[in-house]
Amino acid sequence: MVLIVHFNGWFVGGMPEKFAGFSVFNIGQTLIEAISCTCVNCFLVITGWYGLRFKWKHIWTIWSIIVWIYVPFYLIESFYKADFSIVGLAYKFFAIGQESYYVQCYLMLLFLSPILNAFIQKYGRKILPYTLSFWLIEFVLDWALKNKCLGFAYGYQLTHFVFMYILGQTACLYKDEISKNLNYIKCLGIYIAGAIIISITYLILPADKAFAYTNPFNIIMSFALFFVFERMTFHNPLINWISSSTLAVYILHCTPL
């Protein structure tokens, strides 16, 4: 879904800031963006639901993936442009410091996870009012009023990652109630309805707000999509093989060369 969002935007010339008119292309681009813009939120729901456990091995794994992409690409680019420097190569070996917001925010969430887990384990379901208040603050100050002081940035900052993690953990505390009241059809219906609402929102609001990760419909859709797959059992090893490659694919397709 991340690949689809980027392909639907970058590759076809960018997502217009305002809806560009009722053509087949514009409607198609809008629907594709609305269906897939829940990608990062859905990943954060998965992360929150199952929980993070801080291990240095995780840091090493992420760093290794980035280095094994950035360093060879830097060498190829240096050869092509005849512009090589030891400092530039060292910077590529450091890797994490130059990566886009996603890896940096995820790593910081990993560092914060022991504190967040301890808080949730101590208070259990008592954190529900706190979590809903957090959601209200993000909705009003970031999505509705675009307040820049708290660092939500439409979901592209650590604050949103922390919020989604807490929201996922809170939902997990109510998994029995959720399982009783939501089936596949309801979850798919919520997901499709959310995509339609986001598409309609784009007719009125600019693209960065309509498709924002802090858009409440985007967040609801991410849970609906997750609940569809959370109840499924997969035995095909190909699925795990594909999932283990997704971070590398993301970094590859975000690399300019």
N, C-alpha and C positions, 0 to 999 in steps of 0.2 A: 504493500500500500504506500510506503514511503517512496518507492521507485515510481509508482503511478502518479503520485502527487507532483514529484519533480519533473517527470516526463510530460505530464499534462500542462505544466507551467513552462519550464525552461525550453524544452525541445520544440514546442509549437509557437514560441515567440513571447512567452510570458502570460501570466494571468492578468487581464486588464483590471486596473484599480476600480473601475466602475463597469457594470454590465454593458456590453457593447451592442446590444440589440438582439432581436429575435430571429437569428439565423440558425440553421441546423448545427453549424460549427459552434457557435456561442452557447447554445443550449446544451449541446453535448459536452463541451468543456466544463460548463457549470455543474452538470450532473455528476460527471466523473470526479471533479474536485470535491463535491459535497459528499459523495459516497466514500472517498478515500482519505479525506482530511482528518479523520479520526485516528490515523495510523499511530502517531506518537502517544496520544492519550491511551490508546488500547494497550500499547506496550507497557506504559506506566501502571495501568490497572493490573496487568499480569504481574508486574514487579511487586506492587503493593499487596495483591491477593496472596501470593506465595511467600512474600517477604524476602528481604536481602539479608545475607549473613556476610559480614565483612571478613574477607580473607585476602592476604597479600597475593595469593595465587591469582585472584581475579584481576588485580591491578596488572600483574605480569602478563596475563593472557591478553588483555586489551592493548597494553603497550606493544606486545609482540606483533599483534595483527597490524597495528598502525605502522610500526617500523618496517615490517616486511612489505608494505605497500609504498610508503613514502620514500624510503631510501632508494630502491631501484628506479622509481619514477623520477626522483631527483637526478640520478646519474644519467638516465636517458635524456632528460630535458637539458642537463648541462652539456652533454655531448652535442645535442641538436643545436643549442644556442651558443656553444663555445663559451660558456660562462660558469665555470666551476670555482667553488671556494671551500676551504676547510671549515670555515665558520658556518656556511650554508649546510654542509653535510652534517656537521655536529648538531645543528638545529633540527634537522630531519630525524636524527637519532633520538633527540629529546622527545619529539613526536607529539606527546600529549598536549603540550603548551600551545601548539598552533592549530590543533584540531577544532572543528566547529563546535558550536554551543552544545550539541547533543552529548558528545563523549565527555566533555568537561562537566556538564551538569550531572550526568550519570555517575561519574567518578565521585563528585562531591556528595551525591546522594548515598553512594556506597560508604563514604567516610562517616556520614551522619546517621546511617542506619542503626548502629548500636544504641544511640540516644533515642531515636524515634521508636525503636522496638521496645526499649525499656519503659518508655512512657505508655505505650499502648498495652503492654503486658500488665502494667501496674493498675491501670484504670479501666481496662476492658471496654464494655459497652457505655461506660460513663463518658467516653470521648465523643459520642455522637453529637451532642449539642455544640461542642467545640469544633468538630469537623464541619457541621452545617454552617456555623458562623464564619468559618474560614472560607467556605464556598460563597457565602453572601458577600463577604468583603471583596473577594476576587471578582465576582460578577459585577458588583456596583462600581468599585473603584477602578478596575482595569478594563473590563469589557464595555461597561456602559459609559464611564466617564474618562477612560484612558488616562488614569493617574500614573505618572511615571516614577513617583517617589518610592513605591513599594517593590519595584522590580519584577512585576509579573510579565510585562512586555508581551502580552498576548500568548503567553505560554512558552516563550523562548528563554526563560531564565530558571535558575535553581528554585526560586520560590514556588513556581508552578509544579516542578518535579516533586518537591516535598509535599505539596498539597495533594497531588494525585496519589502519591504513595500512601499518605494517611487515609485518603478516601478509599483506596483499595483495601487497606488493612481493616478499616471500619466495616466495609461491605462484607469482608470475610467473616467477621464476628456474627453477622446475620445471615450466613449462607443457608441455614436450614429454612428460615422464613422465606428467603429469596427463592429457594428451590421449590417450595410449596406453591408459591404465588405466580411464578413466571415459568412458562414453557417455551419450547422452540418457536412456536407461532407468534406468541406475544413479543418475544425478544426480537425476532426478525421484523415484526410489525413496527416496533419502536425504532429500530435501526432505519428502516425505510422511511418512516414518517419524519425522523430527524433529518435525514438527507433532503427530503422535500422542503422542510421548513428552512433549512440552511440555504437551499437554492433560492427560495422566495426572498429570504433575507438579503441575498446578494443583489436583488432587484432594487433594494432600498439603500443598503449600506455599502461602504467600500469593501474591497476584497479582503483586506487584512483583518477587518472586524468580522465579516461574515464567516470566513473559514478559520478564524482564530482558534487556537487550542483552548482558550479560556471561554469560548462561546459555550454556554451551558448545554445547548443541544448537542454540541460536539462531545462533551463529557458524557452525557446520557447515552449517546450512540455508542461510545467506546465500551461502556458497561454492557449494553445490550448485545453487542457483537461478541464480547468476551463470554457472556453467559451462554451463548449458543455453543461455543466450542468447549467451554469448561466441562460440559456434561458428556462430551464425546470421549471415547477411548480409542487411541490409535496404536496399532501394532506394527505399522510399516516403518522400518528403520530409515527409509528414504526421507521421511518427514523430519526426523531429528538431524539428519545430515544436512538438509536444506536449512533448517533453522540455525544450525551452528555456523552457517556461512553468511547469514544475513548482515552482520556487522561489517564484514569485509567487503561485501557488495556495496553497502551504503558508502563506505569510505572511498572505494574505487570510483563510484560514479559521481562523487563530489570532488574528485581530484581533477583540476583543470586539464592536465595533459590527456 
